[in-house]
Amino acid sequence: MVTGLEPREQRLLFRGKEKEDSDHLHMVGVRDKDKVLLLEDPALKDMKLCDALAGRAVQSPYHTFIKV
């Protein structure tokens, strides 16, 4: 909720490697004060952008052809 990303949209990196959904952080060596990167999945980000652009085109089907 803090990031605004759903779990399927998140990618977690630790020590330069992406962690899988089934990995438990304590089992892969994450300890207190270690740095972990949470990134948005680029493929899903592109899909959201394409959907937003397609939705914008659908919202305004009429275009003015004469400007006064």
Backbone as XML, in Angstrom:
<?xml version="1.0"?>
<chain id="A" units="angstrom">
  <residue number="1" name="MET">
    <atom name="N" x="0.830" y="-1.189" z="0.000"/>
    <atom name="CA" x="0.000" y="0.000" z="0.000"/>
    <atom name="C" x="0.874" y="1.252" z="0.000"/>
  </residue>
  <residue number="2" name="VAL">
    <atom name="N" x="2.035" y="1.173" z="0.606"/>
    <atom name="CA" x="2.917" y="2.332" z="0.691"/>
    <atom name="C" x="3.445" y="2.713" z="-0.689"/>
  </residue>
  <residue number="3" name="THR">
    <atom name="N" x="3.794" y="1.734" z="-1.499"/>
    <atom name="CA" x="4.384" y="2.002" z="-2.806"/>
    <atom name="C" x="3.345" y="2.226" z="-3.898"/>
  </residue>
  <residue number="4" name="GLY">
    <atom name="N" x="2.132" y="1.750" z="-3.701"/>
    <atom name="CA" x="1.110" y="1.860" z="-4.727"/>
    <atom name="C" x="1.227" y="0.779" z="-5.790"/>
  </residue>
  <residue number="5" name="LEU">
    <atom name="N" x="2.061" y="-0.201" z="-5.557"/>
    <atom name="CA" x="2.250" y="-1.307" z="-6.501"/>
    <atom name="C" x="1.639" y="-2.575" z="-5.937"/>
  </residue>
  <residue number="6" name="GLU">
    <atom name="N" x="0.959" y="-3.304" z="-6.793"/>
    <atom name="CA" x="0.441" y="-4.596" z="-6.377"/>
    <atom name="C" x="1.610" y="-5.593" z="-6.324"/>
  </residue>
  <residue number="7" name="PRO">
    <atom name="N" x="1.468" y="-6.680" z="-5.562"/>
    <atom name="CA" x="2.570" y="-7.640" z="-5.443"/>
    <atom name="C" x="3.083" y="-8.184" z="-6.780"/>
  </residue>
  <residue number="8" name="ARG">
    <atom name="N" x="2.197" y="-8.378" z="-7.754"/>
    <atom name="CA" x="2.656" y="-8.913" z="-9.038"/>
    <atom name="C" x="3.442" y="-7.878" z="-9.842"/>
  </residue>
  <residue number="9" name="GLU">
    <atom name="N" x="3.349" y="-6.602" z="-9.471"/>
    <atom name="CA" x="4.060" y="-5.532" z="-10.167"/>
    <atom name="C" x="5.436" y="-5.257" z="-9.566"/>
  </residue>
  <residue number="10" name="GLN">
    <atom name="N" x="5.762" y="-5.886" z="-8.463"/>
    <atom name="CA" x="6.994" y="-5.596" z="-7.745"/>
    <atom name="C" x="8.115" y="-6.554" z="-8.125"/>
  </residue>
  <residue number="11" name="ARG">
    <atom name="N" x="9.322" y="-6.013" z="-8.169"/>
    <atom name="CA" x="10.531" y="-6.816" z="-8.348"/>
    <atom name="C" x="11.477" y="-6.436" z="-7.223"/>
  </residue>
  <residue number="12" name="LEU">
    <atom name="N" x="12.021" y="-7.435" z="-6.549"/>
    <atom name="CA" x="12.874" y="-7.211" z="-5.396"/>
    <atom name="C" x="14.304" y="-7.618" z="-5.728"/>
  </residue>
  <residue number="13" name="LEU">
    <atom name="N" x="15.255" y="-6.707" z="-5.512"/>
    <atom name="CA" x="16.666" y="-6.981" z="-5.778"/>
    <atom name="C" x="17.451" y="-6.931" z="-4.477"/>
  </residue>
  <residue number="14" name="PHE">
    <atom name="N" x="18.331" y="-7.916" z="-4.302"/>
    <atom name="CA" x="19.226" y="-7.956" z="-3.156"/>
    <atom name="C" x="20.567" y="-8.466" z="-3.641"/>
  </residue>
  <residue number="15" name="ARG">
    <atom name="N" x="21.602" y="-7.675" z="-3.371"/>
    <atom name="CA" x="22.964" y="-7.993" z="-3.821"/>
    <atom name="C" x="23.026" y="-8.192" z="-5.339"/>
  </residue>
  <residue number="16" name="GLY">
    <atom name="N" x="22.281" y="-7.382" z="-6.072"/>
    <atom name="CA" x="22.330" y="-7.396" z="-7.523"/>
    <atom name="C" x="21.554" y="-8.503" z="-8.206"/>
  </residue>
  <residue number="17" name="LYS">
    <atom name="N" x="20.826" y="-9.300" z="-7.443"/>
    <atom name="CA" x="20.062" y="-10.398" z="-8.033"/>
    <atom name="C" x="18.594" y="-10.263" z="-7.675"/>
  </residue>
  <residue number="18" name="GLU">
    <atom name="N" x="17.749" y="-10.578" z="-8.657"/>
    <atom name="CA" x="16.311" y="-10.529" z="-8.422"/>
    <atom name="C" x="15.888" y="-11.748" z="-7.617"/>
  </residue>
  <residue number="19" name="LYS">
    <atom name="N" x="15.066" y="-11.515" z="-6.639"/>
    <atom name="CA" x="14.576" y="-12.598" z="-5.793"/>
    <atom name="C" x="13.210" y="-13.062" z="-6.286"/>
  </residue>
  <residue number="20" name="GLU">
    <atom name="N" x="12.972" y="-14.333" z="-6.157"/>
    <atom name="CA" x="11.707" y="-14.937" z="-6.600"/>
    <atom name="C" x="10.640" y="-14.760" z="-5.527"/>
  </residue>
  <residue number="21" name="ASP">
    <atom name="N" x="9.399" y="-14.945" z="-5.928"/>
    <atom name="CA" x="8.285" y="-14.827" z="-4.990"/>
    <atom name="C" x="8.373" y="-15.857" z="-3.872"/>
  </residue>
  <residue number="22" name="SER">
    <atom name="N" x="8.939" y="-17.005" z="-4.175"/>
    <atom name="CA" x="8.997" y="-18.076" z="-3.182"/>
    <atom name="C" x="10.165" y="-17.923" z="-2.204"/>
  </residue>
  <residue number="23" name="ASP">
    <atom name="N" x="11.092" y="-16.992" z="-2.474"/>
    <atom name="CA" x="12.245" y="-16.792" z="-1.592"/>
    <atom name="C" x="11.833" y="-16.062" z="-0.320"/>
  </residue>
  <residue number="24" name="HIS">
    <atom name="N" x="12.306" y="-16.557" z="0.802"/>
    <atom name="CA" x="12.124" y="-15.870" z="2.076"/>
    <atom name="C" x="13.368" y="-15.030" z="2.319"/>
  </residue>
  <residue number="25" name="LEU">
    <atom name="N" x="13.180" y="-13.779" z="2.710"/>
    <atom name="CA" x="14.311" y="-12.860" z="2.821"/>
    <atom name="C" x="15.360" y="-13.344" z="3.817"/>
  </residue>
  <residue number="26" name="HIS">
    <atom name="N" x="14.956" y="-13.886" z="4.936"/>
    <atom name="CA" x="15.944" y="-14.350" z="5.908"/>
    <atom name="C" x="16.720" y="-15.570" z="5.395"/>
  </residue>
  <residue number="27" name="MET">
    <atom name="N" x="16.126" y="-16.322" z="4.478"/>
    <atom name="CA" x="16.802" y="-17.501" z="3.933"/>
    <atom name="C" x="17.851" y="-17.137" z="2.869"/>
  </residue>
  <residue number="28" name="VAL">
    <atom name="N" x="17.681" y="-15.987" z="2.218"/>
    <atom name="CA" x="18.658" y="-15.574" z="1.204"/>
    <atom name="C" x="19.713" y="-14.639" z="1.772"/>
  </residue>
  <residue number="29" name="GLY">
    <atom name="N" x="19.660" y="-14.370" z="3.064"/>
    <atom name="CA" x="20.723" y="-13.617" z="3.719"/>
    <atom name="C" x="20.422" y="-12.169" z="4.044"/>
  </residue>
  <residue number="30" name="VAL">
    <atom name="N" x="19.177" y="-11.723" z="3.921"/>
    <atom name="CA" x="18.841" y="-10.349" z="4.271"/>
    <atom name="C" x="18.817" y="-10.224" z="5.785"/>
  </residue>
  <residue number="31" name="ARG">
    <atom name="N" x="19.553" y="-9.229" z="6.271"/>
    <atom name="CA" x="19.616" y="-8.983" z="7.714"/>
    <atom name="C" x="19.231" y="-7.545" z="7.992"/>
  </residue>
  <residue number="32" name="ASP">
    <atom name="N" x="19.185" y="-7.176" z="9.258"/>
    <atom name="CA" x="18.862" y="-5.805" z="9.654"/>
    <atom name="C" x="19.829" y="-4.835" z="8.997"/>
  </residue>
  <residue number="33" name="LYS">
    <atom name="N" x="19.290" y="-3.728" z="8.512"/>
    <atom name="CA" x="20.018" y="-2.614" z="7.898"/>
    <atom name="C" x="20.655" y="-2.950" z="6.556"/>
  </residue>
  <residue number="34" name="ASP">
    <atom name="N" x="20.310" y="-4.093" z="5.955"/>
    <atom name="CA" x="20.738" y="-4.388" z="4.586"/>
    <atom name="C" x="19.867" y="-3.585" z="3.630"/>
  </residue>
  <residue number="35" name="LYS">
    <atom name="N" x="20.437" y="-3.266" z="2.470"/>
    <atom name="CA" x="19.681" y="-2.516" z="1.467"/>
    <atom name="C" x="19.044" y="-3.478" z="0.480"/>
  </residue>
  <residue number="36" name="VAL">
    <atom name="N" x="17.739" y="-3.269" z="0.270"/>
    <atom name="CA" x="16.960" y="-4.073" z="-0.665"/>
    <atom name="C" x="16.243" y="-3.093" z="-1.592"/>
  </residue>
  <residue number="37" name="LEU">
    <atom name="N" x="16.303" y="-3.338" z="-2.890"/>
    <atom name="CA" x="15.645" y="-2.467" z="-3.866"/>
    <atom name="C" x="14.306" y="-3.057" z="-4.281"/>
  </residue>
  <residue number="38" name="LEU">
    <atom name="N" x="13.289" y="-2.227" z="-4.259"/>
    <atom name="CA" x="11.968" y="-2.609" z="-4.740"/>
    <atom name="C" x="11.707" y="-1.803" z="-6.001"/>
  </residue>
  <residue number="39" name="LEU">
    <atom name="N" x="11.553" y="-2.498" z="-7.127"/>
    <atom name="CA" x="11.355" y="-1.849" z="-8.417"/>
    <atom name="C" x="10.032" y="-2.264" z="-9.025"/>
  </residue>
  <residue number="40" name="GLU">
    <atom name="N" x="9.522" y="-1.410" z="-9.898"/>
    <atom name="CA" x="8.322" y="-1.751" z="-10.647"/>
    <atom name="C" x="8.726" y="-2.585" z="-11.853"/>
  </residue>
  <residue number="41" name="ASP">
    <atom name="N" x="7.983" y="-3.647" z="-12.114"/>
    <atom name="CA" x="8.257" y="-4.514" z="-13.254"/>
    <atom name="C" x="8.122" y="-3.708" z="-14.539"/>
  </residue>
  <residue number="42" name="PRO">
    <atom name="N" x="9.198" y="-3.601" z="-15.352"/>
    <atom name="CA" x="9.135" y="-2.775" z="-16.559"/>
    <atom name="C" x="8.102" y="-3.249" z="-17.581"/>
  </residue>
  <residue number="43" name="ALA">
    <atom name="N" x="7.883" y="-4.530" z="-17.692"/>
    <atom name="CA" x="6.907" y="-5.045" z="-18.661"/>
    <atom name="C" x="5.496" y="-4.599" z="-18.284"/>
  </residue>
  <residue number="44" name="LEU">
    <atom name="N" x="5.160" y="-4.680" z="-17.016"/>
    <atom name="CA" x="3.836" y="-4.253" z="-16.577"/>
    <atom name="C" x="3.688" y="-2.738" z="-16.652"/>
  </residue>
  <residue number="45" name="LYS">
    <atom name="N" x="4.793" y="-2.022" z="-16.450"/>
    <atom name="CA" x="4.757" y="-0.569" z="-16.554"/>
    <atom name="C" x="4.427" y="-0.154" z="-17.989"/>
  </residue>
  <residue number="46" name="ASP">
    <atom name="N" x="5.033" y="-0.827" z="-18.969"/>
    <atom name="CA" x="4.746" y="-0.553" z="-20.377"/>
    <atom name="C" x="3.298" y="-0.879" z="-20.720"/>
  </residue>
  <residue number="47" name="MET">
    <atom name="N" x="2.791" y="-1.991" z="-20.174"/>
    <atom name="CA" x="1.407" y="-2.370" z="-20.435"/>
    <atom name="C" x="0.448" y="-1.317" z="-19.879"/>
  </residue>
  <residue number="48" name="LYS">
    <atom name="N" x="0.733" y="-0.790" z="-18.687"/>
    <atom name="CA" x="-0.108" y="0.244" z="-18.086"/>
    <atom name="C" x="-0.102" y="1.499" z="-18.955"/>
  </residue>
  <residue number="49" name="LEU">
    <atom name="N" x="1.076" y="1.862" z="-19.463"/>
    <atom name="CA" x="1.186" y="3.044" z="-20.296"/>
    <atom name="C" x="0.390" y="2.884" z="-21.582"/>
  </residue>
  <residue number="50" name="CYS">
    <atom name="N" x="0.497" y="1.722" z="-22.216"/>
    <atom name="CA" x="-0.258" y="1.462" z="-23.448"/>
    <atom name="C" x="-1.759" y="1.490" z="-23.185"/>
  </residue>
  <residue number="51" name="ASP">
    <atom name="N" x="-2.190" y="0.916" z="-22.077"/>
    <atom name="CA" x="-3.614" y="0.930" z="-21.726"/>
    <atom name="C" x="-4.107" y="2.354" z="-21.477"/>
  </residue>
  <residue number="52" name="ALA">
    <atom name="N" x="-3.273" y="3.158" z="-20.824"/>
    <atom name="CA" x="-3.662" y="4.538" z="-20.548"/>
    <atom name="C" x="-3.784" y="5.331" z="-21.841"/>
  </residue>
  <residue number="53" name="LEU">
    <atom name="N" x="-2.854" y="5.126" z="-22.760"/>
    <atom name="CA" x="-2.913" y="5.834" z="-24.040"/>
    <atom name="C" x="-4.112" y="5.378" z="-24.869"/>
  </residue>
  <residue number="54" name="ALA">
    <atom name="N" x="-4.411" y="4.091" z="-24.849"/>
    <atom name="CA" x="-5.567" y="3.575" z="-25.577"/>
    <atom name="C" x="-6.860" y="4.106" z="-24.964"/>
  </residue>
  <residue number="55" name="GLY">
    <atom name="N" x="-6.917" y="4.190" z="-23.657"/>
    <atom name="CA" x="-8.094" y="4.715" z="-22.971"/>
    <atom name="C" x="-8.315" y="6.185" z="-23.268"/>
  </residue>
  <residue number="56" name="ARG">
    <atom name="N" x="-7.232" y="6.929" z="-23.411"/>
    <atom name="CA" x="-7.346" y="8.354" z="-23.722"/>
    <atom name="C" x="-7.930" y="8.545" z="-25.122"/>
  </residue>
  <residue number="57" name="ALA">
    <atom name="N" x="-7.537" y="7.712" z="-26.065"/>
    <atom name="CA" x="-8.056" y="7.815" z="-27.431"/>
    <atom name="C" x="-9.541" y="7.470" z="-27.477"/>
  </residue>
  <residue number="58" name="VAL">
    <atom name="N" x="-9.967" y="6.535" z="-26.652"/>
    <atom name="CA" x="-11.367" y="6.129" z="-26.631"/>
    <atom name="C" x="-12.236" y="7.198" z="-25.982"/>
  </residue>
  <residue number="59" name="GLN">
    <atom name="N" x="-11.696" y="7.919" z="-25.023"/>
    <atom name="CA" x="-12.473" y="8.919" z="-24.307"/>
    <atom name="C" x="-12.875" y="10.096" z="-25.198"/>
  </residue>
  <residue number="60" name="SER">
    <atom name="N" x="-12.066" y="10.436" z="-26.176"/>
    <atom name="CA" x="-12.386" y="11.582" z="-27.027"/>
    <atom name="C" x="-12.438" y="11.153" z="-28.497"/>
  </residue>
  <residue number="61" name="PRO">
    <atom name="N" x="-13.532" y="10.529" z="-28.914"/>
    <atom name="CA" x="-13.604" y="10.059" z="-30.288"/>
    <atom name="C" x="-13.852" y="11.172" z="-31.299"/>
  </residue>
  <residue number="62" name="TYR">
    <atom name="N" x="-14.284" y="12.359" z="-30.826"/>
    <atom name="CA" x="-14.601" y="13.453" z="-31.744"/>
    <atom name="C" x="-13.459" y="14.460" z="-31.750"/>
  </residue>
  <residue number="63" name="HIS">
    <atom name="N" x="-13.104" y="14.893" z="-32.936"/>
    <atom name="CA" x="-12.053" y="15.891" z="-33.093"/>
    <atom name="C" x="-12.615" y="17.058" z="-33.897"/>
  </residue>
  <residue number="64" name="THR">
    <atom name="N" x="-12.260" y="18.248" z="-33.487"/>
    <atom name="CA" x="-12.688" y="19.409" z="-34.257"/>
    <atom name="C" x="-11.808" y="19.534" z="-35.486"/>
  </residue>
  <residue number="65" name="PHE">
    <atom name="N" x="-12.396" y="19.798" z="-36.607"/>
    <atom name="CA" x="-11.613" y="19.936" z="-37.823"/>
    <atom name="C" x="-11.546" y="21.372" z="-38.293"/>
  </residue>
  <residue number="66" name="ILE">
    <atom name="N" x="-12.337" y="22.252" z="-37.689"/>
    <atom name="CA" x="-12.269" y="23.669" z="-38.009"/>
    <atom name="C" x="-12.110" y="24.433" z="-36.690"/>
  </residue>
  <residue number="67" name="LYS">
    <atom name="N" x="-11.062" y="25.223" z="-36.631"/>
    <atom name="CA" x="-10.870" y="26.072" z="-35.447"/>
    <atom name="C" x="-11.189" y="27.500" z="-35.819"/>
  </residue>
  <residue number="68" name="VAL">
    <atom name="N" x="-11.999" y="28.113" z="-35.002"/>
    <atom name="CA" x="-12.437" y="29.483" z="-35.285"/>
    <atom name="C" x="-11.581" y="30.453" z="-34.529"/>
  </residue>
</chain>
